């Protein structure tokens, strides 16, 4: 009888321990899976945050460089013409807004803007929006419309000349 009781006890103990372990394994698996998912989400937010900080810093540097270039261009226009060398920031472009819709900072007058370039899809609408939001514009009375001048990695310079109240801008 004692042997039977021991066998029954072993079976009960063994099956209940097995069930308990299986339940615990399931709980552990769920807990670990949740930890992994939350870790991936947290890392994703961290990468997004750091990337945003990096691009904000790069944009600020580019915007300051564009403001300095606009000041140089303004001085040359006020002097009646001349050359502006080593335009910055690289990758941006210089646009004239004479006949089309103009950025808000132009106040309805003809202006020259330094803006980050945008894709060619709906070019003027998108470019106008980009110049409105993140561009540096300079009102130039008598500005003659010119094609986009890309500020390239190598030295880009422009020639500004004024004749009879008309200001022309050419890439050199």
C-alpha positions as a Python dict, from the first residue, in 0.01 Angstrom:
ca = {
    (1, 'X'): (0, 0, 0),
    (2, 'X'): (281, 230, 82),
    (3, 'X'): (426, 180, -266),
    (4, 'X'): (93, 265, -425),
    (5, 'X'): (67, 581, -220),
    (6, 'X'): (419, 682, -315),
    (7, 'X'): (352, 619, -685),
    (8, 'X'): (27, 816, -674),
    (9, 'X'): (200, 1098, -485),
    (10, 'X'): (484, 1101, -740),
    (11, 'X'): (236, 1111, -1028),
    (12, 'X'): (36, 1392, -870),
    (13, 'X'): (345, 1584, -771),
    (14, 'X'): (513, 1530, -1105),
    (15, 'X'): (209, 1631, -1314),
    (16, 'X'): (129, 1936, -1102),
    (17, 'X'): (493, 2047, -1107),
    (18, 'X'): (496, 2001, -1484),
    (19, 'X'): (177, 2207, -1522),
    (20, 'X'): (313, 2472, -1289),
    (21, 'X'): (639, 2490, -1487),
    (22, 'X'): (448, 2514, -1814),
    (23, 'X'): (237, 2799, -1676),
    (24, 'X'): (548, 2975, -1548),
    (25, 'X'): (723, 2931, -1883),
    (26, 'X'): (422, 3089, -2053),
    (27, 'X'): (424, 3378, -1808),
    (28, 'X'): (799, 3423, -1847),
    (29, 'X'): (766, 3417, -2226),
    (30, 'X'): (492, 3682, -2218),
    (31, 'X'): (691, 3899, -1974),
    (32, 'X'): (1011, 3875, -2176),
    (33, 'X'): (827, 3944, -2502),
    (34, 'X'): (670, 4257, -2355),
    (35, 'X'): (1009, 4374, -2229),
    (36, 'X'): (1160, 4326, -2574),
    (37, 'X'): (874, 4511, -2747),
    (38, 'X'): (894, 4802, -2501),
    (39, 'X'): (1273, 4815, -2542),
    (40, 'X'): (1242, 4832, -2922),
    (41, 'X'): (984, 5110, -2896),
    (42, 'X'): (1202, 5305, -2650),
    (43, 'X'): (1507, 5268, -2875),
    (44, 'X'): (1299, 5383, -3172),
    (45, 'X'): (1192, 5698, -2987),
    (46, 'X'): (1551, 5763, -2881),
    (47, 'X'): (1678, 5732, -3240),
    (48, 'X'): (1400, 5963, -3362),
    (49, 'X'): (1480, 6220, -3092),
    (50, 'X'): (1856, 6216, -3159),
    (51, 'X'): (1802, 6238, -3536),
    (52, 'X'): (1568, 6533, -3488),
    (53, 'X'): (1828, 6711, -3273),
    (54, 'X'): (2099, 6648, -3530),
    (55, 'X'): (1898, 6780, -3824),
    (56, 'X'): (1780, 7081, -3624),
    (57, 'X'): (2142, 7171, -3553),
    (58, 'X'): (2240, 7125, -3920),
    (59, 'X'): (1945, 7339, -4031),
    (60, 'X'): (2033, 7616, -3784),
    (61, 'X'): (2390, 7627, -3916),
    (62, 'X'): (2265, 7637, -4276),
    (63, 'X'): (2014, 7911, -4195),
    (64, 'X'): (2281, 8128, -4034),
    (65, 'X'): (2508, 8075, -4337),
    (66, 'X'): (2219, 8175, -4567),
    (67, 'X'): (2159, 8491, -4363),
    (68, 'X'): (2529, 8584, -4394),
    (69, 'X'): (2519, 8527, -4771),
    (70, 'X'): (2202, 8741, -4798),
    (71, 'X'): (2379, 9021, -4610),
    (72, 'X'): (2674, 9000, -4854),
    (73, 'X'): (2437, 9014, -5152),
    (74, 'X'): (2251, 9310, -4999),
    (75, 'X'): (2578, 9503, -4958),
    (76, 'X'): (2675, 9436, -5320),
    (77, 'X'): (2328, 9540, -5448),
    (78, 'X'): (2341, 9863, -5245),
    (79, 'X'): (2692, 9931, -5381),
    (80, 'X'): (2555, 9915, -5736),
    (81, 'X'): (2691, 9576, -5832),
    (82, 'X'): (2985, 9345, -5796),
    (83, 'X'): (3071, 8986, -5728),
    (84, 'X'): (2979, 8765, -5435),
    (85, 'X'): (3215, 8469, -5389),
    (86, 'X'): (3200, 8148, -5188),
    (87, 'X'): (2824, 8135, -5145),
    (88, 'X'): (2692, 7924, -4860),
    (89, 'X'): (2519, 7700, -4751),
    (90, 'X'): (2605, 7422, -4991),
    (91, 'X'): (2307, 7238, -5137),
    (92, 'X'): (2077, 7543, -5117),
    (93, 'X'): (1972, 7753, -5417),
    (94, 'X'): (1913, 8117, -5502),
    (95, 'X'): (1575, 8202, -5657),
    (96, 'X'): (1418, 8514, -5796),
    (97, 'X'): (1053, 8583, -5724),
    (98, 'X'): (946, 8855, -5964),
    (99, 'X'): (628, 8759, -6149),
    (100, 'X'): (501, 8454, -5965),
    (101, 'X'): (361, 8418, -5620),
    (102, 'X'): (613, 8547, -5374),
    (103, 'X'): (718, 8442, -5024),
    (104, 'X'): (546, 8631, -4744),
    (105, 'X'): (867, 8806, -4641),
    (106, 'X'): (883, 8974, -4985),
    (107, 'X'): (571, 9182, -4909),
    (108, 'X'): (453, 9160, -5269),
    (109, 'X'): (776, 9306, -5409),
    (110, 'X'): (1039, 9138, -5624),
    (111, 'X'): (1289, 8951, -5415),
    (112, 'X'): (1585, 8717, -5414),
    (113, 'X'): (1566, 8416, -5182),
    (114, 'X'): (1813, 8158, -5056),
    (115, 'X'): (1625, 7836, -4984),
    (116, 'X'): (1691, 7469, -4944),
    (117, 'X'): (1614, 7297, -5273),
    (118, 'X'): (1300, 7081, -5299),
    (119, 'X'): (1207, 6801, -5539),
    (120, 'X'): (1081, 6905, -5882),
    (121, 'X'): (724, 6779, -5825),
    (122, 'X'): (501, 7090, -5835),
    (123, 'X'): (826, 7283, -5830),
    (124, 'X'): (715, 7644, -5776),
    (125, 'X'): (444, 7566, -5526),
    (126, 'X'): (674, 7354, -5312),
    (127, 'X'): (968, 7589, -5357),
    (128, 'X'): (752, 7885, -5255),
    (129, 'X'): (642, 7696, -4943),
    (130, 'X'): (1004, 7605, -4861),
    (131, 'X'): (1116, 7967, -4900),
    (132, 'X'): (822, 8083, -4687),
    (133, 'X'): (902, 7845, -4404),
    (134, 'X'): (1280, 7808, -4406),
    (135, 'X'): (1427, 8056, -4651),
    (136, 'X'): (1609, 8386, -4631),
    (137, 'X'): (1466, 8650, -4866),
    (138, 'X'): (1594, 8990, -4965),
    (139, 'X'): (1375, 9254, -5132),
    (140, 'X'): (1552, 9384, -5443),
    (141, 'X'): (1371, 9661, -5634),
    (142, 'X'): (1407, 9621, -6010),
    (143, 'X'): (1525, 9259, -5990),
    (144, 'X'): (1531, 9085, -6327),
    (145, 'X'): (1406, 8727, -6314),
    (146, 'X'): (1680, 8463, -6337),
    (147, 'X'): (1699, 8086, -6336),
    (148, 'X'): (1771, 7897, -6018),
    (149, 'X'): (2136, 7917, -5911),
    (150, 'X'): (2245, 7610, -5717),
    (151, 'X'): (2507, 7660, -5450),
    (152, 'X'): (2738, 7368, -5520),
    (153, 'X'): (3013, 7208, -5318),
    (154, 'X'): (3280, 7375, -5525),
    (155, 'X'): (3301, 7752, -5510),
    (156, 'X'): (2990, 7916, -5649),
    (157, 'X'): (2992, 8287, -5714),
    (158, 'X'): (2745, 8533, -5864),
    (159, 'X'): (2780, 8861, -6050),
    (160, 'X'): (2533, 9134, -5963),
    (161, 'X'): (2496, 9435, -6187),
    (162, 'X'): (2262, 9732, -6193),
    (163, 'X'): (2176, 9928, -6507),
    (164, 'X'): (1893, 10178, -6529),
    (165, 'X'): (1732, 10062, -6207),
    (166, 'X'): (1731, 9698, -6320),
    (167, 'X'): (1931, 9450, -6113),
    (168, 'X'): (2056, 9134, -6280),
    (169, 'X'): (2208, 8832, -6111),
    (170, 'X'): (2424, 8586, -6306),
    (171, 'X'): (2612, 8277, -6199),
    (172, 'X'): (2983, 8298, -6267),
}
